[in-house]
Amino acid sequence: MDHRQGQGRLLMKRLVLLLLCALLTTGCVDNAGDPFDDKDEMDVETLQQRPPMEEVTARYSEMQSKLRDRLSTELGFATDWVDQGDFLRSGCKGTDLPATAEQHTLNRWSYQGQISDDRWARAQQIVAEVAGAYGFGAVEVVLERPGNHSIVLTDSFGAELSFASKVHTVLSVRTGCHLLQSAKG
């Protein structure tokens, strides 16, 4: 290799490194469609128009129950779902939001078995139907591999329903930002 080729490769390596640094510094992801991207812009007036946290958690818990029942009945699960707990409350992003503005992660539910690849499409359809009745939108496929599946659905309040099956099958829901009933006047 002559001297010019060596300098050319060195220059190319430096250019690639510079581009990587620029991408890492400025970011390269478009979050225009991200339902959680507006958390920083959330205001009390918007939260006042939303149902209180107690109401949405009751609705989402009901949805989880219907999902478990339909999945078990229609897919013939041999065992029951297990409540894994993991309930979590956290504050919402935004500097002007009161402490009564919260996000909740409901208890995670697990079925101690995998949904086979040939039944995954039906399971996904059941999740879409039941969640759709509760205001959740289209299914977003997160992972689609043999023996390893994961989908997410969101609603207009920024709630996220996650459903996945690998060794076990897991169902979880995280709410969007809502005020507690005590803060709604």
QUIBELBEL-V250704 format. One line per field, one symbol per residue. phi: phi as a letter, one per 30 degrees, with the letter a starting at -180 (. if undefined). burial: I if it has 16 or more other ideal C-beta (glycine too) atoms within 10 Angstrom, else O. A space follows every 10 residues. Layout:
# QUIBELBEL-V250704
phi->???
burial->???
This chain:
# QUIBELBEL-V250704
phi->.ddddddddd dddddddddd dddddcibcc cecddcdded cdbddddddd ddeedddddd dddedddddd ddddciddbd dcddiiebcb dcdkdcdddd cbbbcdedcb cdacddedcd eddddddddd dddcjddddc dcbbbeiaba bbbbcdcidb ccbbbbdbcb bbbcdddbdd edcdc
burial->OOOOOOOOOO OOOOOOOOOO OOOOOOOOOO OOOOIIOOIO OIOOOOIOOI OIIOOIIOII OOIIOIIIOO IOOOIOIOOO IOOOOOOOOO OIOIOOIOOI IIIIOIOIIO IOOIIOOOOI OOIIOIIIOI IOOIOIOOIO OOOOOOOOII IOIIIOIIII IIIIIOOOII IIIIIIIIIO OOIIO
